[in-house]
Amino acid sequence: MTFLRLYWLAPALLCAGVPEAVRYLEDEVPRWRVENGCYSCHNNGDGARALFAAGSRGKAVEDTVAYLLQPARWEEPKPLARVQYAAALLAARKADLAKDDRAFQQAAALLVKDQSADGHFQVDEEKVEGSPVTYGPVVATWLAAAVLREAGLTEQATRAEAYVKRAWAGDNLLARQAPNGSWNGEPYDTALALLRLKQEGRGADAIARGRRYLLSTQLSAGGWTATTRPPGSHSYAQHISTTAWALLALLATEQVRFGMN
């Protein structure tokens, strides 16, 4: 994707850090399929979702869209992978890249099977938020809720949203921001915090400081160092997912940067 192409997509894509991240993911998202002969929830889930949100078109996303439109053929059986793929399909739908309503309803139906009685999606053994490839129940439920709501599964969506609301209650997110603008000194945690604050419509100053942190930690290639559990490990999957979440946060909060929240 050329810089000129980015210019015509959206003004937000001209902000610092976004074109570089888009170009990087456009190279990386299709790589896994080419080199490994299969699809992955980090590249074709999180990474593709960020590209859809950025308005990316062409070869970097076409193969992923075709895959996402076949939920019965999704290769990874884990609940989190289903959440990632379904969320990516929702993003493709919102970007007018995937208009097959039947496929989307099939994807939402897969999520319903994984929903617990209290509304949440337990995707791993962690009780708190995990790394970008384990998420934790709150983030997974947050993503799943949007899919369920869009699919018209009102009762399931309402239970998921109520779970997230209970989990967030009493969490003083603003107080947990570090002096350098980050949350926990990690890009992934910071991206999640920014997306939550944007959804809640508050914390414009905190969002601005969080954006500066993300931009200051962006790698020269366009991505971000992986947030891992335990910290400091190396993981390609978590690197791609971290980069995707950081890009999503920059895109979602661009209007806040210009005082348009």
CYANA upper distance limits for C-alpha pairs under 8 A (distance plus 0.5 A):
  1 MET  CA      5 ARG  CA      6.71
  1 MET  CA      6 LEU  CA      7.64
  1 MET  CA     23 ARG  CA      6.99
  1 MET  CA     26 GLU  CA      8.33
  2 THR  CA      6 LEU  CA      7.01
  3 PHE  CA      7 TYR  CA      6.78
  3 PHE  CA     19 PRO  CA      7.79
  4 LEU  CA      8 TRP  CA      7.18
  5 ARG  CA      9 LEU  CA      7.04
  6 LEU  CA     10 ALA  CA      7.50
  6 LEU  CA     13 LEU  CA      6.70
  6 LEU  CA     14 LEU  CA      7.73
  6 LEU  CA     19 PRO  CA      7.47
  7 TYR  CA     11 PRO  CA      7.12
  7 TYR  CA     13 LEU  CA      7.34
  7 TYR  CA     14 LEU  CA      6.95
  9 LEU  CA     13 LEU  CA      7.72
  9 LEU  CA     54 ALA  CA      8.41
  9 LEU  CA     55 GLY  CA      6.82
 10 ALA  CA     14 LEU  CA      8.10
 10 ALA  CA     55 GLY  CA      8.45
 11 PRO  CA     15 CYS  CA      8.09
 12 ALA  CA     18 VAL  CA      8.43
 12 ALA  CA    251 LEU  CA      7.05
 12 ALA  CA    254 GLU  CA      6.61
 12 ALA  CA    255 GLN  CA      8.45
 13 LEU  CA     18 VAL  CA      6.05
 13 LEU  CA     19 PRO  CA      6.42
 13 LEU  CA     54 ALA  CA      7.76
 13 LEU  CA    251 LEU  CA      8.04
 14 LEU  CA     18 VAL  CA      7.39
 14 LEU  CA     19 PRO  CA      7.13
 15 CYS  CA     19 PRO  CA      8.10
 15 CYS  CA    254 GLU  CA      8.34
 16 ALA  CA    215 LEU  CA      7.92
 17 GLY  CA     21 ALA  CA      6.71
 17 GLY  CA    215 LEU  CA      6.64
 17 GLY  CA    218 GLN  CA      7.85
 17 GLY  CA    222 GLY  CA      7.69
 18 VAL  CA     22 VAL  CA      6.59
 18 VAL  CA    247 LEU  CA      7.02
 18 VAL  CA    250 LEU  CA      7.63
 18 VAL  CA    251 LEU  CA      7.97
 19 PRO  CA     23 ARG  CA      6.61
 20 GLU  CA     24 TYR  CA      6.64
 20 GLU  CA    221 ALA  CA      7.71
 20 GLU  CA    222 GLY  CA      5.14
 20 GLU  CA    223 GLY  CA      8.34
 21 ALA  CA     25 LEU  CA      6.69
 21 ALA  CA    221 ALA  CA      8.43
 21 ALA  CA    222 GLY  CA      4.94
 21 ALA  CA    223 GLY  CA      6.18
 21 ALA  CA    243 THR  CA      7.90
 21 ALA  CA    247 LEU  CA      7.00
 22 VAL  CA     26 GLU  CA      6.52
 22 VAL  CA     51 LEU  CA      7.00
 22 VAL  CA     54 ALA  CA      7.84
 22 VAL  CA     56 SER  CA      8.32
 22 VAL  CA    222 GLY  CA      8.22
 22 VAL  CA    247 LEU  CA      8.28
 23 ARG  CA     27 ASP  CA      6.98
 23 ARG  CA    222 GLY  CA      7.89
 24 TYR  CA     28 GLU  CA      6.77
 24 TYR  CA    221 ALA  CA      7.11
 24 TYR  CA    222 GLY  CA      5.95
 24 TYR  CA    223 GLY  CA      7.07
 25 LEU  CA     29 VAL  CA      6.02
 25 LEU  CA     47 GLY  CA      6.97
 25 LEU  CA     48 ALA  CA      8.39
 25 LEU  CA     51 LEU  CA      7.69
 25 LEU  CA    223 GLY  CA      8.31
 25 LEU  CA    240 ILE  CA      8.32
 25 LEU  CA    244 ALA  CA      8.30
 26 GLU  CA     30 PRO  CA      7.78
 26 GLU  CA     51 LEU  CA      7.86
 26 GLU  CA     60 ALA  CA      5.67
 26 GLU  CA     61 VAL  CA      8.20
 27 ASP  CA     31 ARG  CA      7.29
 27 ASP  CA     60 ALA  CA      7.53
 28 GLU  CA     32 TRP  CA      7.80
 28 GLU  CA     43 ASN  CA      7.77
 28 GLU  CA    240 ILE  CA      8.44
 29 VAL  CA     43 ASN  CA      5.26
 29 VAL  CA     44 ASN  CA      6.70
 29 VAL  CA     47 GLY  CA      6.52
 29 VAL  CA     48 ALA  CA      6.92
 29 VAL  CA     60 ALA  CA      7.26
 29 VAL  CA     61 VAL  CA      8.21
 30 PRO  CA     34 VAL  CA      7.02
 30 PRO  CA     43 ASN  CA      7.87
 30 PRO  CA     44 ASN  CA      8.20
 30 PRO  CA     60 ALA  CA      6.46
 30 PRO  CA     61 VAL  CA      7.96
 30 PRO  CA     63 ASP  CA      8.32
 30 PRO  CA     64 THR  CA      8.28
 31 ARG  CA     35 GLU  CA      6.53
 32 TRP  CA     36 ASN  CA      6.09
 32 TRP  CA     37 GLY  CA      7.87
 32 TRP  CA     38 CYS  CA      7.62
 32 TRP  CA     39 TYR  CA      7.22
 32 TRP  CA     40 SER  CA      7.62
 32 TRP  CA     43 ASN  CA      7.38
 33 ARG  CA     37 GLY  CA      5.41
 33 ARG  CA     38 CYS  CA      5.47
 33 ARG  CA     39 TYR  CA      5.88
 33 ARG  CA     40 SER  CA      8.25
 34 VAL  CA     38 CYS  CA      8.37
 38 CYS  CA     75 GLU  CA      8.39
 39 TYR  CA     43 ASN  CA      8.03
 39 TYR  CA     44 ASN  CA      6.79
 39 TYR  CA     75 GLU  CA      7.73
 40 SER  CA     44 ASN  CA      5.99
 40 SER  CA     45 GLY  CA      7.37
 40 SER  CA     76 GLU  CA      8.25
 41 CYS  CA     45 GLY  CA      4.86
 41 CYS  CA     46 ASP  CA      7.04
 41 CYS  CA     76 GLU  CA      8.30
 41 CYS  CA     81 ALA  CA      5.89
 41 CYS  CA     84 GLN  CA      6.60
 41 CYS  CA     85 TYR  CA      7.00
 42 HIS  CA     46 ASP  CA      5.59
 42 HIS  CA     47 GLY  CA      6.55
 42 HIS  CA     84 GLN  CA      8.44
 42 HIS  CA    133 VAL  CA      7.74
 42 HIS  CA    237 ALA  CA      6.11
 42 HIS  CA    238 GLN  CA      7.82
 42 HIS  CA    240 ILE  CA      6.70
 42 HIS  CA    241 SER  CA      5.94
 43 ASN  CA     47 GLY  CA      5.18
 43 ASN  CA     48 ALA  CA      6.76
 43 ASN  CA    237 ALA  CA      7.99
 43 ASN  CA    240 ILE  CA      7.00
 43 ASN  CA    241 SER  CA      7.88
 44 ASN  CA     48 ALA  CA      5.51
 44 ASN  CA     49 ARG  CA      8.11
 44 ASN  CA     64 THR  CA      6.37
 44 ASN  CA     85 TYR  CA      7.81
 44 ASN  CA     88 ALA  CA      8.29
 45 GLY  CA     49 ARG  CA      6.49
 45 GLY  CA     81 ALA  CA      8.13
 45 GLY  CA     84 GLN  CA      5.46
 45 GLY  CA     85 TYR  CA      5.33
 45 GLY  CA     87 ALA  CA      7.99
 45 GLY  CA     88 ALA  CA      5.91
 46 ASP  CA     50 ALA  CA      6.89
 46 ASP  CA     84 GLN  CA      6.76
 46 ASP  CA     85 TYR  CA      8.35
 46 ASP  CA     88 ALA  CA      7.25
 46 ASP  CA    240 ILE  CA      8.17
 46 ASP  CA    241 SER  CA      6.07
 46 ASP  CA    244 ALA  CA      6.32
 46 ASP  CA    245 TRP  CA      7.91
 47 GLY  CA     51 LEU  CA      7.01
 47 GLY  CA    240 ILE  CA      6.81
 47 GLY  CA    241 SER  CA      6.69
 47 GLY  CA    243 THR  CA      8.10
 47 GLY  CA    244 ALA  CA      5.49
 48 ALA  CA     52 PHE  CA      6.62
 48 ALA  CA     61 VAL  CA      7.14
 48 ALA  CA     64 THR  CA      7.71
 48 ALA  CA     88 ALA  CA      7.01
 49 ARG  CA     53 ALA  CA      6.74
 49 ARG  CA     87 ALA  CA      7.68
 49 ARG  CA     88 ALA  CA      4.93
 49 ARG  CA     89 LEU  CA      8.12
 49 ARG  CA     91 ALA  CA      6.27
 49 ARG  CA     92 ALA  CA      7.64
 49 ARG  CA    244 ALA  CA      8.09
 50 ALA  CA     54 ALA  CA      6.76
 50 ALA  CA    244 ALA  CA      5.82
 50 ALA  CA    245 TRP  CA      7.69
 50 ALA  CA    247 LEU  CA      6.98
 50 ALA  CA    248 LEU  CA      6.09
 51 LEU  CA     55 GLY  CA      6.80
 51 LEU  CA     56 SER  CA      5.78
 51 LEU  CA     61 VAL  CA      8.12
 52 PHE  CA     56 SER  CA      6.13
 52 PHE  CA     57 ARG  CA      8.34
 52 PHE  CA     61 VAL  CA      8.33
 52 PHE  CA     88 ALA  CA      8.31
 52 PHE  CA     91 ALA  CA      6.35
 52 PHE  CA     92 ALA  CA      6.03
 52 PHE  CA     95 ALA  CA      6.68
 53 ALA  CA     91 ALA  CA      6.75
 53 ALA  CA     92 ALA  CA      8.27
 53 ALA  CA     95 ALA  CA      7.39
 53 ALA  CA    248 LEU  CA      7.69
 53 ALA  CA    251 LEU  CA      8.32
 54 ALA  CA    251 LEU  CA      7.71
 55 GLY  CA     95 ALA  CA      7.10
 56 SER  CA     60 ALA  CA      8.28
 56 SER  CA     61 VAL  CA      7.77
 57 ARG  CA     61 VAL  CA      6.77
 57 ARG  CA     62 GLU  CA      7.88
 58 GLY  CA     62 GLU  CA      6.44
 59 LYS  CA     63 ASP  CA      7.45
 61 VAL  CA     65 VAL  CA      6.71
 62 GLU  CA     66 ALA  CA      6.88
 63 ASP  CA     67 TYR  CA      6.86
 64 THR  CA     68 LEU  CA      6.61
 65 VAL  CA     69 LEU  CA      6.70
 65 VAL  CA     89 LEU  CA      7.87
 65 VAL  CA     92 ALA  CA      7.64
 65 VAL  CA     97 LEU  CA      7.76
 65 VAL  CA     98 ALA  CA      7.29
 66 ALA  CA     70 GLN  CA      7.60
 67 TYR  CA     71 PRO  CA      8.22
 67 TYR  CA     73 ARG  CA      8.30
 67 TYR  CA     74 TRP  CA      8.01
 68 LEU  CA     74 TRP  CA      7.99
 68 LEU  CA     85 TYR  CA      7.05
 68 LEU  CA     86 ALA  CA      8.16
 68 LEU  CA     88 ALA  CA      8.19
 68 LEU  CA     89 LEU  CA      6.43
 69 LEU  CA     89 LEU  CA      7.85
 69 LEU  CA     98 ALA  CA      7.76
 69 LEU  CA    100 ASP  CA      7.75
 69 LEU  CA    103 ALA  CA      5.99
 69 LEU  CA    104 PHE  CA      7.82
 70 GLN  CA     74 TRP  CA      7.40
 70 GLN  CA    103 ALA  CA      6.98
 71 PRO  CA    103 ALA  CA      7.21
 71 PRO  CA    106 GLN  CA      7.04
 71 PRO  CA    107 ALA  CA      6.12
 72 ALA  CA    106 GLN  CA      8.47
 74 TRP  CA     82 ARG  CA      8.38
 76 GLU  CA     81 ALA  CA      6.61
 76 GLU  CA     82 ARG  CA      8.00
 77 PRO  CA     81 ALA  CA      7.49
 77 PRO  CA     82 ARG  CA      7.79
 78 LYS  CA     82 ARG  CA      7.16
 78 LYS  CA    123 VAL  CA      8.14
 79 PRO  CA     83 VAL  CA      6.88
 79 PRO  CA    111 LEU  CA      8.14
 79 PRO  CA    114 ASP  CA      7.00
 79 PRO  CA    121 PHE  CA      8.31
 79 PRO  CA    122 GLN  CA      8.41
 79 PRO  CA    123 VAL  CA      6.18
 80 LEU  CA     84 GLN  CA      6.65
 80 LEU  CA    123 VAL  CA      5.81
 80 LEU  CA    134 THR  CA      7.90
 80 LEU  CA    140 ALA  CA      7.36
 81 ALA  CA     85 TYR  CA      6.59
 82 ARG  CA     86 ALA  CA      6.44
 82 ARG  CA    107 ALA  CA      8.32
 82 ARG  CA    110 LEU  CA      7.74
 82 ARG  CA    111 LEU  CA      7.24
 83 VAL  CA     87 ALA  CA      6.47
 83 VAL  CA    111 LEU  CA      7.19
 83 VAL  CA    140 ALA  CA      7.20
 83 VAL  CA    143 LEU  CA      7.46
 83 VAL  CA    144 ALA  CA      6.38
 84 GLN  CA     88 ALA  CA      6.63
 84 GLN  CA    143 LEU  CA      8.41
 85 TYR  CA     89 LEU  CA      6.63
 86 ALA  CA     90 LEU  CA      6.73
 86 ALA  CA    104 PHE  CA      8.13
 86 ALA  CA    107 ALA  CA      6.15
 86 ALA  CA    108 ALA  CA      7.33
 86 ALA  CA    111 LEU  CA      8.49
 86 ALA  CA    144 ALA  CA      8.22
 86 ALA  CA    147 VAL  CA      7.30
 87 ALA  CA     91 ALA  CA      6.82
 87 ALA  CA    143 LEU  CA      6.83
 87 ALA  CA    144 ALA  CA      7.41
 87 ALA  CA    146 ALA  CA      8.25
 87 ALA  CA    147 VAL  CA      6.71
 88 ALA  CA     92 ALA  CA      6.69
 89 LEU  CA     93 ARG  CA      6.56
 89 LEU  CA     98 ALA  CA      7.67
 89 LEU  CA    104 PHE  CA      7.54
 90 LEU  CA     94 LYS  CA      6.75
 90 LEU  CA    104 PHE  CA      7.96
 90 LEU  CA    147 VAL  CA      6.89
 90 LEU  CA    150 GLU  CA      8.45
 91 ALA  CA     95 ALA  CA      6.71
 92 ALA  CA     96 ASP  CA      6.78
 92 ALA  CA     97 LEU  CA      5.51
 92 ALA  CA     98 ALA  CA      5.94
 93 ARG  CA     97 LEU  CA      6.15
 93 ARG  CA     98 ALA  CA      5.16
 93 ARG  CA     99 LYS  CA      6.36
100 ASP  CA    104 PHE  CA      7.06
101 ASP  CA    105 GLN  CA      6.64
102 ARG  CA    106 GLN  CA      6.73
103 ALA  CA    107 ALA  CA      6.75
104 PHE  CA    108 ALA  CA      6.77
104 PHE  CA    151 ALA  CA      7.77
105 GLN  CA    109 ALA  CA      6.62
105 GLN  CA    151 ALA  CA      6.56
106 GLN  CA    110 LEU  CA      6.91
107 ALA  CA    111 LEU  CA      7.26
108 ALA  CA    112 VAL  CA      7.00
108 ALA  CA    147 VAL  CA      6.85
108 ALA  CA    148 LEU  CA      6.44
108 ALA  CA    151 ALA  CA      7.01
109 ALA  CA    113 LYS  CA      7.33
110 LEU  CA    114 ASP  CA      7.76
111 LEU  CA    115 GLN  CA      7.11
111 LEU  CA    144 ALA  CA      7.67
112 VAL  CA    156 GLN  CA      7.81
114 ASP  CA    121 PHE  CA      6.83
114 ASP  CA    122 GLN  CA      8.50
115 GLN  CA    119 GLY  CA      6.42
115 GLN  CA    120 HIS  CA      6.28
115 GLN  CA    121 PHE  CA      5.67
115 GLN  CA    122 GLN  CA      8.37
116 SER  CA    120 HIS  CA      5.93
116 SER  CA    121 PHE  CA      6.67
116 SER  CA    122 GLN  CA      8.11
118 ASP  CA    159 ARG  CA      7.21
118 ASP  CA    160 ALA  CA      8.22
118 ASP  CA    163 TYR  CA      7.42
119 GLY  CA    141 THR  CA      8.35
119 GLY  CA    156 GLN  CA      7.40
119 GLY  CA    159 ARG  CA      5.00
119 GLY  CA    160 ALA  CA      4.85
119 GLY  CA    161 GLU  CA      8.22
119 GLY  CA    162 ALA  CA      7.94
119 GLY  CA    163 TYR  CA      6.40
120 HIS  CA    137 PRO  CA      6.99
120 HIS  CA    138 VAL  CA      7.77
120 HIS  CA    141 THR  CA      5.91
120 HIS  CA    159 ARG  CA      8.17
120 HIS  CA    160 ALA  CA      6.04
120 HIS  CA    163 TYR  CA      6.61
120 HIS  CA    164 VAL  CA      8.37
121 PHE  CA    137 PRO  CA      5.94
121 PHE  CA    138 VAL  CA      8.17
121 PHE  CA    140 ALA  CA      6.75
121 PHE  CA    141 THR  CA      5.78
121 PHE  CA    144 ALA  CA      8.46
122 GLN  CA    136 GLY  CA      7.62
122 GLN  CA    137 PRO  CA      5.37
122 GLN  CA    140 ALA  CA      8.30
123 VAL  CA    134 THR  CA      7.55
123 VAL  CA    135 TYR  CA      8.13
123 VAL  CA    136 GLY  CA      6.83
123 VAL  CA    137 PRO  CA      6.46
123 VAL  CA    140 ALA  CA      7.63
124 ASP  CA    134 THR  CA      6.92
124 ASP  CA    136 GLY  CA      6.92
124 ASP  CA    137 PRO  CA      7.98
125 GLU  CA    136 GLY  CA      8.45
126 GLU  CA    130 GLY  CA      7.18
126 GLU  CA    136 GLY  CA      6.39
126 GLU  CA    137 PRO  CA      8.26
127 LYS  CA    136 GLY  CA      7.15
127 LYS  CA    137 PRO  CA      7.71
128 VAL  CA    136 GLY  CA      6.15
128 VAL  CA    137 PRO  CA      7.75
128 VAL  CA    138 VAL  CA      8.16
129 GLU  CA    134 THR  CA      8.31
129 GLU  CA    135 TYR  CA      5.87
129 GLU  CA    136 GLY  CA      4.67
129 GLU  CA    137 PRO  CA      7.45
129 GLU  CA    138 VAL  CA      7.37
129 GLU  CA    139 VAL  CA      7.52
130 GLY  CA    134 THR  CA      5.64
130 GLY  CA    135 TYR  CA      4.97
130 GLY  CA    136 GLY  CA      5.44
130 GLY  CA    229 ARG  CA      7.38
131 SER  CA    135 TYR  CA      5.94
131 SER  CA    136 GLY  CA      8.37
131 SER  CA    188 TYR  CA      8.26
131 SER  CA    227 THR  CA      6.61
131 SER  CA    228 THR  CA      5.66
131 SER  CA    229 ARG  CA      6.16
131 SER  CA    238 GLN  CA      7.75
132 PRO  CA    188 TYR  CA      7.34
132 PRO  CA    227 THR  CA      7.26
132 PRO  CA    228 THR  CA      7.73
132 PRO  CA    238 GLN  CA      5.94
132 PRO  CA    241 SER  CA      6.07
132 PRO  CA    242 THR  CA      6.42
133 VAL  CA    237 ALA  CA      7.57
133 VAL  CA    238 GLN  CA      6.28
133 VAL  CA    241 SER  CA      7.47
135 TYR  CA    139 VAL  CA      6.34
135 TYR  CA    140 ALA  CA      6.73
136 GLY  CA    140 ALA  CA      6.88
137 PRO  CA    141 THR  CA      6.40
138 VAL  CA    142 TRP  CA      6.53
138 VAL  CA    163 TYR  CA      8.28
138 VAL  CA    164 VAL  CA      6.40
138 VAL  CA    167 ALA  CA      7.50
139 VAL  CA    143 LEU  CA      6.80
140 ALA  CA    144 ALA  CA      6.60
141 THR  CA    145 ALA  CA      6.36
141 THR  CA    160 ALA  CA      6.48
141 THR  CA    161 GLU  CA      8.17
141 THR  CA    163 TYR  CA      8.31
141 THR  CA    164 VAL  CA      7.38
142 TRP  CA    146 ALA  CA      7.36
142 TRP  CA    160 ALA  CA      7.68
142 TRP  CA    161 GLU  CA      7.41
142 TRP  CA    164 VAL  CA      6.81
143 LEU  CA    147 VAL  CA      7.35
144 ALA  CA    148 LEU  CA      6.71
144 ALA  CA    157 ALA  CA      8.46
144 ALA  CA    160 ALA  CA      8.08
145 ALA  CA    149 ARG  CA      6.53
145 ALA  CA    156 GLN  CA      8.26
145 ALA  CA    157 ALA  CA      5.43
145 ALA  CA    158 THR  CA      8.13
145 ALA  CA    160 ALA  CA      5.90
145 ALA  CA    161 GLU  CA      6.52
146 ALA  CA    150 GLU  CA      6.67
146 ALA  CA    157 ALA  CA      7.77
147 VAL  CA    151 ALA  CA      6.64
148 LEU  CA    152 GLY  CA      6.87
148 LEU  CA    153 LEU  CA      5.71
148 LEU  CA    154 THR  CA      7.58
148 LEU  CA    156 GLN  CA      7.15
148 LEU  CA    157 ALA  CA      5.55
149 ARG  CA    153 LEU  CA      6.27
149 ARG  CA    154 THR  CA      6.41
149 ARG  CA    157 ALA  CA      5.66
149 ARG  CA    158 THR  CA      8.38
153 LEU  CA    157 ALA  CA      6.51
154 THR  CA    158 THR  CA      6.44
155 GLU  CA    159 ARG  CA      6.85
156 GLN  CA    160 ALA  CA      6.77
157 ALA  CA    161 GLU  CA      6.58
158 THR  CA    162 ALA  CA      6.56
159 ARG  CA    163 TYR  CA      6.78
160 ALA  CA    164 VAL  CA      6.96
161 GLU  CA    165 LYS  CA      6.65
162 ALA  CA    166 ARG  CA      6.66
163 TYR  CA    167 ALA  CA      6.69
164 VAL  CA    168 TRP  CA      6.68
165 LYS  CA    169 ALA  CA      6.61
167 ALA  CA    171 ASP  CA      8.47
172 ASN  CA    176 ARG  CA      7.23
173 LEU  CA    177 GLN  CA      7.49
173 LEU  CA    193 ALA  CA      7.86
174 LEU  CA    203 GLY  CA      7.77
174 LEU  CA    206 ALA  CA      7.53
176 ARG  CA    183 TRP  CA      7.06
177 GLN  CA    181 GLY  CA      6.57
177 GLN  CA    182 SER  CA      6.28
177 GLN  CA    183 TRP  CA      5.53
177 GLN  CA    184 ASN  CA      8.14
177 GLN  CA    206 ALA  CA      8.14
178 ALA  CA    182 SER  CA      5.84
178 ALA  CA    183 TRP  CA      6.40
178 ALA  CA    184 ASN  CA      7.59
178 ALA  CA    185 GLY  CA      7.88
180 ASN  CA    209 ARG  CA      8.03
180 ASN  CA    213 TYR  CA      7.05
181 GLY  CA    206 ALA  CA      7.63
181 GLY  CA    209 ARG  CA      5.19
181 GLY  CA    210 GLY  CA      5.07
181 GLY  CA    211 ARG  CA      8.23
181 GLY  CA    212 ARG  CA      7.59
181 GLY  CA    213 TYR  CA      5.95
182 SER  CA    186 GLU  CA      7.03
182 SER  CA    187 PRO  CA      7.78
182 SER  CA    189 ASP  CA      8.26
182 SER  CA    190 THR  CA      5.81
182 SER  CA    209 ARG  CA      8.22
182 SER  CA    210 GLY  CA      6.04
182 SER  CA    213 TYR  CA      6.46
182 SER  CA    214 LEU  CA      8.32
183 TRP  CA    187 PRO  CA      8.34
183 TRP  CA    189 ASP  CA      6.12
183 TRP  CA    190 THR  CA      5.31
183 TRP  CA    193 ALA  CA      7.74
184 ASN  CA    189 ASP  CA      7.13
184 ASN  CA    190 THR  CA      8.02
185 GLY  CA    189 ASP  CA      8.36
185 GLY  CA    190 THR  CA      8.21
186 GLU  CA    190 THR  CA      6.65
186 GLU  CA    227 THR  CA      6.62
187 PRO  CA    191 ALA  CA      6.50
187 PRO  CA    213 TYR  CA      8.50
187 PRO  CA    214 LEU  CA      6.65
187 PRO  CA    217 THR  CA      8.16
187 PRO  CA    224 TRP  CA      7.63
187 PRO  CA    225 THR  CA      8.13
187 PRO  CA    226 ALA  CA      8.39
187 PRO  CA    227 THR  CA      7.20
187 PRO  CA    242 THR  CA      7.32
187 PRO  CA    246 ALA  CA      7.04
188 TYR  CA    192 LEU  CA      6.79
188 TYR  CA    226 ALA  CA      8.35
188 TYR  CA    227 THR  CA      6.42
188 TYR  CA    242 THR  CA      5.75
188 TYR  CA    243 THR  CA      8.44
188 TYR  CA    245 TRP  CA      6.89
188 TYR  CA    246 ALA  CA      6.99
189 ASP  CA    193 ALA  CA      6.75
190 THR  CA    194 LEU  CA      6.72
190 THR  CA    210 GLY  CA      6.95
190 THR  CA    214 LEU  CA      8.09
190 THR  CA    246 ALA  CA      8.43
191 ALA  CA    195 LEU  CA      6.73
191 ALA  CA    210 GLY  CA      8.38
191 ALA  CA    214 LEU  CA      8.34
191 ALA  CA    245 TRP  CA      6.42
191 ALA  CA    246 ALA  CA      5.62
191 ALA  CA    248 LEU  CA      8.18
191 ALA  CA    249 ALA  CA      5.69
191 ALA  CA    250 LEU  CA      8.48
192 LEU  CA    196 ARG  CA      6.64
192 LEU  CA    245 TRP  CA      7.79
192 LEU  CA    249 ALA  CA      7.81
193 ALA  CA    197 LEU  CA      6.63
194 LEU  CA    198 LYS  CA      6.57
194 LEU  CA    207 ILE  CA      6.23
194 LEU  CA    210 GLY  CA      7.36
194 LEU  CA    211 ARG  CA      8.46
194 LEU  CA    249 ALA  CA      6.58
194 LEU  CA    253 THR  CA      7.84
195 LEU  CA    199 GLN  CA      6.68
195 LEU  CA    248 LEU  CA      8.49
195 LEU  CA    249 ALA  CA      6.08
195 LEU  CA    252 ALA  CA      7.36
195 LEU  CA    253 THR  CA      7.98
196 ARG  CA    200 GLU  CA      6.67
197 LEU  CA    201 GLY  CA      6.49
197 LEU  CA    202 ARG  CA      6.07
197 LEU  CA    203 GLY  CA      6.67
197 LEU  CA    207 ILE  CA      7.84
198 LYS  CA    202 ARG  CA      6.97
198 LYS  CA    203 GLY  CA      8.33
198 LYS  CA    207 ILE  CA      8.40
198 LYS  CA    252 ALA  CA      7.79
198 LYS  CA    253 THR  CA      7.02
201 GLY  CA    261 ASN  CA      7.59
203 GLY  CA    207 ILE  CA      6.53
204 ALA  CA    208 ALA  CA      6.73
204 ALA  CA    256 VAL  CA      6.76
204 ALA  CA    257 ARG  CA      8.30
204 ALA  CA    259 GLY  CA      8.39
204 ALA  CA    261 ASN  CA      8.23
205 ASP  CA    209 ARG  CA      6.86
206 ALA  CA    210 GLY  CA      6.56
207 ILE  CA    211 ARG  CA      6.55
207 ILE  CA    253 THR  CA      7.84
207 ILE  CA    256 VAL  CA      8.02
207 ILE  CA    257 ARG  CA      8.38
208 ALA  CA    212 ARG  CA      6.87
208 ALA  CA    256 VAL  CA      8.06
208 ALA  CA    257 ARG  CA      6.59
209 ARG  CA    213 TYR  CA      6.85
210 GLY  CA    214 LEU  CA      6.84
211 ARG  CA    215 LEU  CA      6.71
211 ARG  CA    250 LEU  CA      7.15
212 ARG  CA    216 SER  CA      6.53
213 TYR  CA    217 THR  CA      6.80
214 LEU  CA    218 GLN  CA      6.72
214 LEU  CA    246 ALA  CA      7.50
217 THR  CA    224 TRP  CA      7.26
217 THR  CA    225 THR  CA      8.46
218 GLN  CA    222 GLY  CA      6.77
218 GLN  CA    223 GLY  CA      6.40
218 GLN  CA    224 TRP  CA      5.56
218 GLN  CA    225 THR  CA      8.22
219 LEU  CA    223 GLY  CA      5.90
219 LEU  CA    224 TRP  CA      6.02
219 LEU  CA    225 THR  CA      7.76
223 GLY  CA    239 HIS  CA      8.16
223 GLY  CA    240 ILE  CA      8.09
223 GLY  CA    243 THR  CA      5.61
224 TRP  CA    239 HIS  CA      7.09
224 TRP  CA    242 THR  CA      6.94
224 TRP  CA    243 THR  CA      5.60
224 TRP  CA    246 ALA  CA      8.14
225 THR  CA    239 HIS  CA      6.33
225 THR  CA    242 THR  CA      7.78
225 THR  CA    243 THR  CA      8.17
226 ALA  CA    233 SER  CA      8.45
226 ALA  CA    234 HIS  CA      7.47
226 ALA  CA    235 SER  CA      7.20
226 ALA  CA    236 TYR  CA      8.12
226 ALA  CA    238 GLN  CA      5.71
226 ALA  CA    239 HIS  CA      4.43
226 ALA  CA    240 ILE  CA      7.96
226 ALA  CA    241 SER  CA      8.29
226 ALA  CA    242 THR  CA      6.11
226 ALA  CA    243 THR  CA      8.16
227 THR  CA    231 PRO  CA      7.07
227 THR  CA    232 GLY  CA      8.04
227 THR  CA    238 GLN  CA      7.05
227 THR  CA    239 HIS  CA      7.58
227 THR  CA    242 THR  CA      6.86
228 THR  CA    232 GLY  CA      6.97
228 THR  CA    233 SER  CA      6.42
228 THR  CA    234 HIS  CA      7.97
228 THR  CA    235 SER  CA      8.07
228 THR  CA    238 GLN  CA      7.22
229 ARG  CA    233 SER  CA      7.86
235 SER  CA    239 HIS  CA      6.56
236 TYR  CA    240 ILE  CA      6.77
237 ALA  CA    241 SER  CA      6.80
238 GLN  CA    242 THR  CA      6.32
239 HIS  CA    243 THR  CA      6.61
240 ILE  CA    244 ALA  CA      6.66
241 SER  CA    245 TRP  CA      6.73
242 THR  CA    246 ALA  CA      6.65
243 THR  CA    247 LEU  CA      6.64
244 ALA  CA    248 LEU  CA      6.66
245 TRP  CA    249 ALA  CA      6.65
246 ALA  CA    250 LEU  CA      6.82
247 LEU  CA    251 LEU  CA      6.68
248 LEU  CA    252 ALA  CA      6.52
249 ALA  CA    253 THR  CA      6.61
250 LEU  CA    254 GLU  CA      6.53
253 THR  CA    257 ARG  CA      7.01
254 GLU  CA    258 PHE  CA      7.40
255 GLN  CA    259 GLY  CA      6.88
255 GLN  CA    260 MET  CA      5.52
255 GLN  CA    261 ASN  CA      6.46
256 VAL  CA    260 MET  CA      5.79
256 VAL  CA    261 ASN  CA      5.26
